Every structure is written in structure tokens, then in C-alpha cells.
Amino acid sequence: MGKAPSAEKLAEIVRRTSAYFCIDCSKCTGSCPVGKVGSVYSPRGLVQHLMLDGRDPSETELWRCLTCGLCRERCPSDVDFPGFIQSLREIALDGGSRPQNTHGGVMQELMHLMAGRGIHQKRTGWLPDWVEVLEEDKEEDKSEDVYFVGCAPYYDIVFEGFHLDLKATHEGALHLLREYGVTPAVMANECCCGHDALWAGDRRLFEKLAKRNVELFRRAGAKRVFVSCPEGYYTFTHDYATYLGGLDIEFVNTLKFLADESPVLSGIDGEVRVTYHDSCRMGRFSRLYEEPRKIIGSVGGVSLCEMEFSREQAPCCGSNLWVACDSVSKKMQYELLDAARATGCEVLLTACDKCRIHLACAQMENGSVGNGIKTESILGFLHRKGVRKS
């Protein structure tokens, strides 16, 4: 693992994550999707070995966890195992341990580039012409409502061969927000929210990204920031407050905002059966289960077919943080796609663009890109179907 936590630091982590309350029931181990598909992995065992036996976790144990939160969901003692593993990763990273980055580490390089100063990004050319773009060096560029795009423009380039059009998620969000009287501006030089850096243990990089975004929000005069990315929304509402203190900015999940408006949306031509995948950060972390379903249910011609496991019990898409994606991850993705097909649906909807990338990767690997179930984001799906306020 590299640098081991000191006794004092370990005691603080254990206290903060309630690890002392573990009753050895093994529900976490039985629930863990990594262990379920055949890899030997035990959240309870990892905590026990470190606390009682003094054995540091192995590199595999440290980086294999998906931080999906299913163990925490089912734990009768409310042990925060994802928080426990995140803290250990921070210590391990300081001590020289490094995960196996996926895609040649391009995502990590992009995060470091965005965290720097003097970088002028070209990431807004796809925006509708009625969206105001706020330039960092123009003092007069202000807007109380800001829309945070996130990393989708970069994902579309890196995963060009997947033909996902992830920017459509955010086009759809902007069009629907406009239908409900909100026309947020977009910051030309926004950067990654820092979610992946934080959960991979790189707190320094996370804080650079977070401070940079907050600086840009305040320079823009933002009072409300609309976010469609589940990871971005959780990071802004939870982690920014934890690490940067209280902010005078309201972060608004786009789907929740639309659902709270009691949407009456136009129908689509024909009939389509869809299923919905609750991503980890949208569901178990942010507890937004009914809002996406309310929006899907408000669209005429669209019928929702639930998978066997959904909401709190939804499976993880099999990968996270752009690290440690392997055959274990692929098995999880195949199982999720099989569960979606079992509903008889034509389209798998989700709120998370990253889930779509991972599922498309699995489909490409098993040769089912052209004839497999289609995955779309809810907002992208509504945009493609031309759904608007009735």
C-alpha cells in the first residue's frame, strides 16, 4: 500500500466512518459487486485486517473498490466504507502508491491541465447560439444563473469511436431549462469538478480544481449553478462544502429542478419502452430516485419498465474514477446490460454520461454495439425526441 496510516490517523478515519460499529455480519461482502462476479474481495475483511491485525491493504484491495456505496446501503451499522477507502487512498497516494489508470491516463492529464492557470479552453462551440458564454477575462460577463457542463466535451473527443454524443445531455438540459424560464450562462473556462481526483485519493488536485471553479463561479456572479452530471452534483453539494466550507451558491440538479416544476412535457411520435439505471452518485449518494422517473413518466408515448434491481439496490456500472477497469468490471457491465434486456425495453436511460461510456465499452468489446440495447441519457433522449414543455 505504500505509506501506512499512523495510529492517530487511523483512529480518526475509523471514528469518522463509524468503522468501529462493524458487527461482522458480512452483508457488505455479500453485497459487494466486485466479490459477486468472482473476485475475492471483502470490505469487512479489509477493515478488520487493518484495525485488528495491523495488516495494510494490498494494492488490489485499495484500488479495486468502486466506492459504489452498496455496502453502506445495506450495512446495519451505517459504516461508511466508501469514505474509509477514500481516506486510505489519500494516505497511500502520499506514500507513492499509484492505481492503474485507464485509457493511458488521459483523464488524469486533462484534470491537471484544467487545474492550471493560463489555460484557455475551446469547449463551447457546440452550444446553442442563445446561450451566453462568460469569458473569464471580461469583467462585464456576469450571470446569476450558470450551467455547469463538466467533462462531456472532452469525453466526446476521447471516446469518439463510441458515437455517444454526450454533449446532447447538456443541450437537452439547456433547452428544457429555457422552456421553464431559466436561461443560464456557461463559463468558457470551467474545469472538472474534481470528483475523480478526490475519490482516487488525490486531495491536492481536487482542491485545486474546486478552488478554481469556485473562483470562476464568484467572478461570474453566480447565485445558482445547474448541474446535470450526478458526480458533479454530489461533489458540489457535499464535497465542496466539506473541504472548502460553506458557499453562497445554490447547486441545483437539473432533473430535480424539472421534476419539482411538475413537468407537463410533450409526447413523442410512436411508442417506446425504456428502462432506467440508477447511477451510484445520483441514487445512493444523492438520493434522487423518483425525480428521473417522474420526468420519464410525464412524456407521452414512453413507458418505463423497471429492472429487477433498481433504486437503492441498483448495480454499479462496473468502473469508476478512470482506474482499475478490468475483466471484473466487464462482467458487471454485461450483467447490467442483460438485466436491461430482460425488461424487454428498447432503450436504457441513465442520468450519468460516465455509465454510458462504460456500458458502450462493454458492448464494443463483445461486438454488440450495433445490435445491442441502446443507452441514452434522459436529457439527451428527450432532446433527440424533441420533447418540450406542453
Protein Blocks (a to p, Z undefined) as FASTA:
>chain_A
ZZaddfklmmmmmmmnommmpgolommmmmmmklmnopacdfklmmmmmmmnopacdfkl
mmmpgolommmmmmmnlpafklmmmmmmmmmmmnopacddehhlmmmmmmmmmmpghiac
dfklmpcfkbccddfklmklgcfbdcdebjmlmmmmmmmmnonolmlmmmmmmmmmmmno
pacdddfkbccehlmmmmnopamlmmmmmmmmmmmmmmnopabdcdfblklmmmmmmmmm
mmnopafbdcddfklmmmmnopaddddehjddddddddfklmmmnopaklmmmmmmmpgh
iacdddfbgcjlpccehiahhiaiafklmmmmmmmmmmmmmnopabdcdfbfklmmmmmm
mmmmnopmmmmccdddfklmmmmnopacZZ
